[in-house]
C-alpha cells in the first residue's frame, strides 16, 4: 500500500480507532464478505473506530488487504486461532 492510498483511507468519515483486539500490520483470518463458508486472510491496513455518520451507526471496522483489494471486516467476522 502506498502512502497516498493509506492517507485516502485515513480520510474516512470516522477517525482511526485507538483500541482494538488487533493492530495495523497484523494478518488476520475472517469470513470473506460475511460468508461463513468462505475464509480469507489478509493484513490489516487501517482500523476505523465506531461512530455514527448521519443516522447510520458504524461498528469498529478493520480494513484488510485481501487479494490486493481492501475489504471491510467487522470483529464478528474475525476468526481467532486456537491457542
N, CA, C and O atoms as CSV, one atom per row, in Angstrom:
chain,resi,resn,atom,element,x,y,z
A,1,UNK,N,N,0.839,-1.163,0.000
A,1,UNK,CA,C,0.000,0.000,0.000
A,1,UNK,C,C,0.889,1.231,0.000
A,1,UNK,O,O,1.853,1.316,0.761
A,2,UNK,N,N,0.561,2.168,-0.847
A,2,UNK,CA,C,1.351,3.397,-0.908
A,2,UNK,C,C,0.890,4.369,0.171
A,2,UNK,O,O,-0.183,4.205,0.752
A,3,UNK,N,N,1.701,5.370,0.429
A,3,UNK,CA,C,1.347,6.391,1.421
A,3,UNK,C,C,0.070,7.118,1.004
A,3,UNK,O,O,-0.762,7.437,1.853
A,4,UNK,N,N,-0.093,7.381,-0.288
A,4,UNK,CA,C,-1.294,8.070,-0.778
A,4,UNK,C,C,-2.549,7.231,-0.541
A,4,UNK,O,O,-3.590,7.766,-0.159
A,5,UNK,N,N,-2.453,5.924,-0.765
A,5,UNK,CA,C,-3.598,5.042,-0.523
A,5,UNK,C,C,-3.952,5.021,0.961
A,5,UNK,O,O,-5.126,5.054,1.329
A,6,UNK,N,N,-2.911,4.966,1.820
A,6,UNK,CA,C,-3.157,4.970,3.260
A,6,UNK,C,C,-3.837,6.271,3.688
A,6,UNK,O,O,-4.771,6.246,4.489
A,7,UNK,N,N,-3.380,7.389,3.167
A,7,UNK,CA,C,-3.973,8.684,3.527
A,7,UNK,C,C,-5.417,8.786,3.043
A,7,UNK,O,O,-6.242,9.410,3.711
A,8,UNK,N,N,-5.740,8.184,1.890
A,8,UNK,CA,C,-7.119,8.230,1.404
A,8,UNK,C,C,-8.045,7.416,2.304
A,8,UNK,O,O,-9.191,7.805,2.527
A,9,UNK,N,N,-7.557,6.289,2.822
A,9,UNK,CA,C,-8.359,5.503,3.763
A,9,UNK,C,C,-8.510,6.270,5.076
A,9,UNK,O,O,-9.581,6.275,5.682
A,10,UNK,N,N,-7.426,6.917,5.507
A,10,UNK,CA,C,-7.462,7.671,6.764
A,10,UNK,C,C,-8.417,8.850,6.703
A,10,UNK,O,O,-8.866,9.342,7.739
A,11,UNK,N,N,-8.732,9.309,5.492
A,11,UNK,CA,C,-9.640,10.443,5.330
A,11,UNK,C,C,-11.102,10.017,5.439
A,11,UNK,O,O,-11.998,10.793,5.105
A,12,UNK,N,N,-11.349,8.802,5.898
A,12,UNK,CA,C,-12.711,8.283,6.071
A,12,UNK,C,C,-13.473,9.181,7.045
A,12,UNK,O,O,-12.861,9.924,7.812
A,13,UNK,N,N,-14.821,9.114,7.016
A,13,UNK,CA,C,-15.620,9.976,7.894
A,13,UNK,C,C,-15.338,9.789,9.379
A,13,UNK,O,O,-15.513,10.728,10.156
A,14,UNK,N,N,-14.901,8.593,9.796
A,14,UNK,CA,C,-14.609,8.353,11.203
A,14,UNK,C,C,-13.106,8.178,11.388
A,14,UNK,O,O,-12.438,7.645,10.501
A,15,UNK,N,N,-12.567,8.612,12.511
A,15,UNK,CA,C,-11.118,8.520,12.731
A,15,UNK,C,C,-10.638,7.102,13.044
A,15,UNK,O,O,-11.425,6.179,13.257
A,16,UNK,N,N,-9.316,6.975,13.061
A,16,UNK,CA,C,-8.676,5.706,13.366
A,16,UNK,C,C,-8.964,5.306,14.814
A,16,UNK,O,O,-8.946,6.144,15.715
A,17,UNK,N,N,-9.227,4.020,15.022
A,17,UNK,CA,C,-9.527,3.509,16.358
A,17,UNK,C,C,-8.267,3.506,17.218
A,17,UNK,O,O,-7.179,3.183,16.740
A,18,UNK,N,N,-8.423,3.864,18.477
A,18,UNK,CA,C,-7.290,3.845,19.404
A,18,UNK,C,C,-7.149,2.475,20.063
A,18,UNK,O,O,-6.047,2.068,20.430
A,19,UNK,N,N,-8.265,1.768,20.212
A,19,UNK,CA,C,-8.259,0.473,20.882
A,19,UNK,C,C,-8.974,-0.560,20.014
A,19,UNK,O,O,-10.072,-0.309,19.516
A,20,UNK,N,N,-8.350,-1.712,19.837
A,20,UNK,CA,C,-8.955,-2.816,19.077
A,20,UNK,C,C,-8.257,-4.112,19.489
A,20,UNK,O,O,-7.163,-4.088,20.054
A,21,UNK,N,N,-8.892,-5.224,19.203
A,21,UNK,CA,C,-8.303,-6.526,19.534
A,21,UNK,C,C,-7.090,-6.842,18.672
A,21,UNK,O,O,-6.216,-7.605,19.082
A,22,UNK,N,N,-7.034,-6.257,17.477
A,22,UNK,CA,C,-5.937,-6.500,16.545
A,22,UNK,C,C,-5.323,-5.162,16.150
A,22,UNK,O,O,-5.942,-4.115,16.339
A,23,UNK,N,N,-4.113,-5.191,15.604
A,23,UNK,CA,C,-3.386,-3.965,15.280
A,23,UNK,C,C,-3.081,-3.882,13.787
A,23,UNK,O,O,-3.082,-4.895,13.087
A,24,UNK,N,N,-2.820,-2.663,13.305
A,24,UNK,CA,C,-2.428,-2.446,11.917
A,24,UNK,C,C,-1.153,-3.243,11.636
A,24,UNK,O,O,-0.221,-3.246,12.440
A,25,UNK,N,N,-1.125,-3.919,10.481
A,25,UNK,CA,C,0.021,-4.734,10.109
A,25,UNK,C,C,-0.130,-6.195,10.470
A,25,UNK,O,O,0.605,-7.041,9.960
A,26,UNK,N,N,-1.069,-6.500,11.336
A,26,UNK,CA,C,-1.304,-7.885,11.749
A,26,UNK,C,C,-2.090,-8.612,10.653
A,26,UNK,O,O,-2.959,-8.020,10.012
A,27,UNK,N,N,-1.788,-9.882,10.443
A,27,UNK,CA,C,-2.530,-10.701,9.483
A,27,UNK,C,C,-3.629,-11.435,10.241
A,27,UNK,O,O,-3.372,-12.113,11.237
A,28,UNK,N,N,-4.854,-11.288,9.753
A,28,UNK,CA,C,-5.993,-11.954,10.387
A,28,UNK,C,C,-6.721,-12.814,9.359
A,28,UNK,O,O,-6.606,-12.603,8.151
A,29,UNK,N,N,-7.473,-13.788,9.867
A,29,UNK,CA,C,-8.355,-14.597,9.028
A,29,UNK,C,C,-9.787,-14.175,9.342
A,29,UNK,O,O,-10.123,-13.885,10.490
A,30,UNK,N,N,-10.626,-14.147,8.302
A,30,UNK,CA,C,-12.007,-13.745,8.521
A,30,UNK,C,C,-12.922,-14.441,7.527
A,30,UNK,O,O,-12.471,-15.030,6.544
A,31,UNK,N,N,-14.216,-14.360,7.806
A,31,UNK,CA,C,-15.210,-14.855,6.871
A,31,UNK,C,C,-15.292,-13.836,5.738
A,31,UNK,O,O,-15.633,-12.678,5.979
A,32,UNK,N,N,-14.989,-14.241,4.522
A,32,UNK,CA,C,-14.964,-13.338,3.371
A,32,UNK,C,C,-16.368,-12.835,3.063
A,32,UNK,O,O,-17.284,-13.624,2.831
A,33,UNK,N,N,-16.527,-11.529,3.064
A,33,UNK,CA,C,-17.826,-10.947,2.761
A,33,UNK,C,C,-18.912,-11.346,3.735
A,33,UNK,O,O,-20.094,-11.280,3.398
A,34,UNK,N,N,-18.540,-11.759,4.933
A,34,UNK,CA,C,-19.503,-12.190,5.925
A,34,UNK,C,C,-20.045,-13.592,5.685
A,34,UNK,O,O,-20.913,-14.059,6.422
A,35,UNK,N,N,-19.538,-14.265,4.658
A,35,UNK,CA,C,-19.987,-15.622,4.332
A,35,UNK,C,C,-19.234,-16.621,5.205
A,35,UNK,O,O,-18.013,-16.722,5.090
A,36,UNK,N,N,-19.919,-17.362,6.074
A,36,UNK,CA,C,-19.233,-18.287,6.979
A,36,UNK,C,C,-18.545,-19.453,6.274
A,36,UNK,O,O,-17.718,-20.136,6.879
A,37,UNK,N,N,-18.873,-19.689,5.003
A,37,UNK,CA,C,-18.261,-20.802,4.277
A,37,UNK,C,C,-16.970,-20.407,3.567
A,37,UNK,O,O,-16.201,-21.279,3.163
A,38,UNK,N,N,-16.719,-19.103,3.407
A,38,UNK,CA,C,-15.506,-18.635,2.745
A,38,UNK,C,C,-14.593,-17.983,3.778
A,38,UNK,O,O,-15.030,-17.146,4.568
A,39,UNK,N,N,-13.323,-18.377,3.762
A,39,UNK,CA,C,-12.354,-17.809,4.701
A,39,UNK,C,C,-11.256,-17.113,3.904
A,39,UNK,O,O,-10.727,-17.664,2.939
A,40,UNK,N,N,-10.925,-15.900,4.321
A,40,UNK,CA,C,-9.861,-15.137,3.670
A,40,UNK,C,C,-8.879,-14.662,4.734
A,40,UNK,O,O,-9.248,-14.482,5.894
A,41,UNK,N,N,-7.647,-14.465,4.338
A,41,UNK,CA,C,-6.628,-13.937,5.243
A,41,UNK,C,C,-6.020,-12.706,4.604
A,41,UNK,O,O,-5.869,-12.638,3.384
A,42,UNK,N,N,-5.673,-11.739,5.428
A,42,UNK,CA,C,-5.063,-10.535,4.897
A,42,UNK,C,C,-4.491,-9.672,6.000
A,42,UNK,O,O,-4.723,-9.913,7.185
A,43,UNK,N,N,-3.740,-8.660,5.593
A,43,UNK,CA,C,-3.090,-7.738,6.520
A,43,UNK,C,C,-4.002,-6.553,6.804
A,43,UNK,O,O,-4.620,-6.001,5.894
A,44,UNK,N,N,-4.081,-6.167,8.074
A,44,UNK,CA,C,-4.892,-5.020,8.464
A,44,UNK,C,C,-4.182,-3.747,8.000
A,44,UNK,O,O,-3.017,-3.515,8.323
A,45,UNK,N,N,-4.912,-2.926,7.235
A,45,UNK,CA,C,-4.363,-1.672,6.722
A,45,UNK,C,C,-4.738,-0.488,7.605
A,45,UNK,O,O,-3.941,0.432,7.792
A,46,UNK,N,N,-5.958,-0.515,8.148
A,46,UNK,CA,C,-6.496,0.613,8.902
A,46,UNK,C,C,-7.609,0.091,9.785
A,46,UNK,O,O,-8.305,-0.855,9.415
A,47,UNK,N,N,-7.786,0.698,10.951
A,47,UNK,CA,C,-8.869,0.317,11.858
A,47,UNK,C,C,-9.692,1.569,12.130
A,47,UNK,O,O,-9.193,2.548,12.685
A,48,UNK,N,N,-10.957,1.524,11.733
A,48,UNK,CA,C,-11.846,2.669,11.889
A,48,UNK,C,C,-12.678,2.500,13.154
A,48,UNK,O,O,-13.247,1.434,13.387
A,49,UNK,N,N,-12.751,3.546,13.970
A,49,UNK,CA,C,-13.476,3.449,15.233
A,49,UNK,C,C,-14.983,3.460,15.016
A,49,UNK,O,O,-15.471,3.825,13.946
A,50,UNK,N,N,-15.701,3.058,16.041
A,50,UNK,CA,C,-17.164,3.079,15.990
A,50,UNK,C,C,-17.644,4.523,15.951
A,50,UNK,O,O,-16.925,5.444,16.341
A,51,UNK,N,N,-18.843,4.698,15.485
A,51,UNK,CA,C,-19.399,6.040,15.450
A,51,UNK,C,C,-20.712,6.078,14.709
A,51,UNK,O,O,-21.341,5.052,14.453
A,52,UNK,N,N,-21.107,7.287,14.373
A,52,UNK,CA,C,-22.356,7.462,13.660
A,52,UNK,C,C,-22.140,8.483,12.550
A,52,UNK,O,O,-21.625,9.576,12.788
A,53,UNK,N,N,-22.536,8.115,11.339
A,53,UNK,CA,C,-22.480,9.012,10.190
A,53,UNK,C,C,-23.920,9.233,9.762
A,53,UNK,O,O,-24.571,8.321,9.254
A,54,UNK,N,N,-24.411,10.437,9.968
A,54,UNK,CA,C,-25.825,10.698,9.720
A,54,UNK,C,C,-26.655,9.891,10.693
A,54,UNK,O,O,-26.469,9.994,11.905
A,55,UNK,N,N,-27.567,9.090,10.177
A,55,UNK,CA,C,-28.397,8.253,11.048
A,55,UNK,C,C,-27.926,6.800,11.065
A,55,UNK,O,O,-28.617,5.925,11.587
A,56,UNK,N,N,-26.756,6.548,10.498
A,56,UNK,CA,C,-26.242,5.179,10.405
A,56,UNK,C,C,-25.132,4.953,11.428
A,56,UNK,O,O,-24.133,5.671,11.441
A,57,UNK,N,N,-25.318,3.941,12.289
A,57,UNK,CA,C,-24.290,3.565,13.258
A,57,UNK,C,C,-23.296,2.649,12.561
A,57,UNK,O,O,-23.691,1.717,11.861
A,58,UNK,N,N,-22.010,2.911,12.748
A,58,UNK,CA,C,-20.982,2.056,12.142
A,58,UNK,C,C,-20.166,1.397,13.245
A,58,UNK,O,O,-19.701,2.078,14.159
A,59,UNK,N,N,-19.987,0.074,13.170
A,59,UNK,CA,C,-19.190,-0.625,14.174
A,59,UNK,C,C,-17.699,-0.446,13.907
A,59,UNK,O,O,-17.310,0.089,12.868
A,60,UNK,N,N,-16.875,-0.887,14.834
A,60,UNK,CA,C,-15.434,-0.933,14.613
A,60,UNK,C,C,-15.212,-1.721,13.329
A,60,UNK,O,O,-15.796,-2.790,13.150
A,61,UNK,N,N,-14.374,-1.207,12.434
A,61,UNK,CA,C,-14.170,-1.838,11.133
A,61,UNK,C,C,-12.685,-1.970,10.845
A,61,UNK,O,O,-11.931,-1.001,10.938
A,62,UNK,N,N,-12.278,-3.179,10.496
A,62,UNK,CA,C,-10.909,-3.418,10.049
A,62,UNK,C,C,-10.897,-3.337,8.525
A,62,UNK,O,O,-11.703,-3.996,7.869
A,63,UNK,N,N,-9.999,-2.541,7.954
A,63,UNK,CA,C,-9.793,-2.534,6.506
A,63,UNK,C,C,-8.625,-3.478,6.254
A,63,UNK,O,O,-7.495,-3.206,6.659
A,64,UNK,N,N,-8.907,-4.586,5.585
A,64,UNK,CA,C,-7.937,-5.664,5.408
A,64,UNK,C,C,-7.645,-5.840,3.918
A,64,UNK,O,O,-8.567,-5.871,3.102
A,65,UNK,N,N,-6.371,-5.953,3.567
A,65,UNK,CA,C,-5.991,-6.197,2.177
A,65,UNK,C,C,-6.110,-7.696,1.896
A,65,UNK,O,O,-5.356,-8.507,2.433
A,66,UNK,N,N,-7.074,-8.043,1.044
A,66,UNK,CA,C,-7.320,-9.440,0.679
A,66,UNK,C,C,-7.205,-9.536,-0.847
A,66,UNK,O,O,-8.015,-8.958,-1.573
A,67,UNK,N,N,-6.217,-10.251,-1.316
A,67,UNK,CA,C,-6.045,-10.427,-2.754
A,67,UNK,C,C,-5.749,-9.128,-3.483
A,67,UNK,O,O,-6.112,-8.980,-4.651
A,68,UNK,N,N,-5.094,-8.182,-2.812
A,68,UNK,CA,C,-4.735,-6.924,-3.446
A,68,UNK,C,C,-5.788,-5.836,-3.343
A,68,UNK,O,O,-5.570,-4.722,-3.819
A,69,UNK,N,N,-6.931,-6.138,-2.726
A,69,UNK,CA,C,-8.000,-5.157,-2.591
A,69,UNK,C,C,-8.381,-5.004,-1.123
A,69,UNK,O,O,-8.384,-5.990,-0.386
A,70,UNK,N,N,-8.708,-3.773,-0.680
A,70,UNK,CA,C,-9.143,-3.612,0.709
A,70,UNK,C,C,-10.568,-4.127,0.890
A,70,UNK,O,O,-11.431,-3.925,0.036
A,71,UNK,N,N,-10.794,-4.790,2.005
A,71,UNK,CA,C,-12.109,-5.314,2.333
A,71,UNK,C,C,-12.442,-4.906,3.762
A,71,UNK,O,O,-11.575,-4.937,4.635
A,72,UNK,N,N,-13.683,-4.529,4.004
A,72,UNK,CA,C,-14.128,-4.178,5.351
A,72,UNK,C,C,-14.451,-5.458,6.113
A,72,UNK,O,O,-15.188,-6.313,5.624
A,73,UNK,N,N,-13.892,-5.580,7.313
A,73,UNK,CA,C,-14.127,-6.757,8.150
A,73,UNK,C,C,-14.555,-6.272,9.532
A,73,UNK,O,O,-13.881,-5.447,10.148
A,74,UNK,N,N,-15.677,-6.791,10.007
A,74,UNK,CA,C,-16.143,-6.461,11.344
A,74,UNK,C,C,-15.578,-7.478,12.331
A,74,UNK,O,O,-15.285,-8.610,11.946
A,75,UNK,N,N,-15.423,-7.096,13.585
A,75,UNK,CA,C,-14.857,-8.010,14.582
A,75,UNK,C,C,-15.593,-9.348,14.677
A,75,UNK,O,O,-14.977,-10.365,14.995
A,76,UNK,N,N,-16.886,-9.362,14.408
A,76,UNK,CA,C,-17.640,-10.621,14.479
A,76,UNK,C,C,-17.269,-11.587,13.357
A,76,UNK,O,O,-17.569,-12.778,13.443
A,77,UNK,N,N,-16.616,-11.083,12.299
A,77,UNK,CA,C,-16.203,-11.942,11.178
A,77,UNK,C,C,-14.765,-12.450,11.322
A,77,UNK,O,O,-14.327,-13.290,10.536
A,78,UNK,N,N,-14.032,-11.950,12.317
A,78,UNK,CA,C,-12.645,-12.374,12.517
A,78,UNK,C,C,-12.639,-13.769,13.124
A,78,UNK,O,O,-13.396,-14.055,14.052
A,79,UNK,N,N,-11.779,-14.636,12.595
A,79,UNK,CA,C,-11.630,-15.997,13.109
A,79,UNK,C,C,-10.388,-16.033,13.969
A,79,UNK,O,O,-9.275,-15.837,13.481
A,80,UNK,N,N,-10.580,-16.283,15.242
A,80,UNK,CA,C,-9.462,-16.348,16.175
A,80,UNK,C,C,-8.803,-17.718,16.100
A,80,UNK,O,O,-9.488,-18.741,16.073
A,81,UNK,N,N,-7.492,-17.738,16.068
A,81,UNK,CA,C,-6.753,-19.008,16.029
A,81,UNK,C,C,-6.777,-19.631,17.415
A,81,UNK,O,O,-6.596,-18.927,18.408
A,82,UNK,N,N,-6.996,-20.936,17.501
A,82,UNK,CA,C,-6.963,-21.589,18.827
A,82,UNK,C,C,-5.552,-21.553,19.407
A,82,UNK,O,O,-4.566,-21.695,18.682
A,83,UNK,N,N,-5.470,-21.363,20.709
A,83,UNK,CA,C,-4.154,-21.272,21.356
A,83,UNK,C,C,-3.737,-22.601,21.917
A,83,UNK,O,O,-2.657,-22.714,22.497
